[in-house]
Amino acid sequence: MDRTFINQISENDFVEGIFWVKEKAMPTTRTGTPYLRVRLSDRTGEIEGRIWDGVEEFADLFECEDFIRIKAQATSYQDQVQLNIKSLTKAEREEVSLEEFLPASERDPEEMLAELIGIAEGIENDYLKKLVMSFLQDEEFTTPFKRAPGAKRLHHACLGGLLEHTLSVVKLIQEIKGHYEGINHDLLLAGGILHDIGKVHELSYAIAFDYTDEGRLVGHIVMGTQMVEERIAQIKGFPKELAMLMKHLMISHHGQYEWGSPKRPKTLEANILYYLDDLDAKVNGIQEFINKGEEGERWTGFHRMFDRFFYKGEGEEG
């Protein structure tokens, strides 16, 4: 049986399938009768579900962040589609395909990695090339690098999103090559490839996108800098000043103290990396927000981070 995703559910549909429980609560009606309310999700979105009969029995079958197999009727309440759940059982992790519950990059990760390696091959400085290749040719690193999201939700929040974002930043760096004088292109390119590598340890994606304990306590900027320091130490004769400049790119790429950078960018290369990284993240975040909006609407909803609505235009004419 083909899977029904949340964005495909319409009023009056009969729905049967496995969903992830994002929220679980047992409120009461105005008359004091308890009911079970859940927020279910898959890679396409979220939907609210309610159980009115056998509430306590069903509540004991699962917990928040479990997967459940349900049979339900889709109804409409206050212009929102929700599920009237008739039966459910807890689903085991072995029954679940992660790709059904987490969005994934539209690009093949192997192709993106191959393209990134191809660009890295063009680094002329031997020390920087060895440093970059020590990561890109290390399967222990590239395995999570190909899977990790770029962020929890603000940009490139999908499987493979970290690699997609990295490649996009690197291609922007390639686009401006030769445009400005006095730029160390090899250094900038190495910084673009490695700036977010700490995210392979900062973010988790076993069930949903979230932060690891180390990610919350240390963060990808510090972790990524440590990873670079360790690899530099293994490259004989790596110039001290080049190592310093490389680490500065790592620790300053968020640009501002309030955005997590221990230092603000103080070299041309560091400033360029910060602006291109910020540009790519913001453009992707806006595009994703626009794409999630209602079809046919000229404006998006309000975006809290950007503190504004976005104009989508008239759309295609029929």
Secondary structure as UniProt FT lines:
FT   HELIX           6..8
FT   TURN            11..12
FT   STRAND          14..25
FT   TURN            30..31
FT   STRAND          36..42
FT   TURN            43..44
FT   STRAND          45..51
FT   HELIX           55..59
FT   TURN            60..61
FT   TURN            64..65
FT   STRAND          67..77
FT   TURN            78..79
FT   STRAND          80..91
FT   HELIX           93..95
FT   HELIX           98..100
FT   HELIX           109..120
FT   TURN            121..122
FT   HELIX           126..136
FT   HELIX           139..145
FT   TURN            146..147
FT   HELIX           161..175
FT   TURN            176..179
FT   TURN            181..182
FT   HELIX           185..194
FT   TURN            195..198
FT   HELIX           199..202
FT   STRAND          203..204
FT   STRAND          210..211
FT   HELIX           213..217
FT   HELIX           220..233
FT   TURN            236..237
FT   HELIX           240..252
FT   TURN            253..254
FT   HELIX           257..259
FT   HELIX           268..291
FT   TURN            295..296
FT   TURN            304..307
//
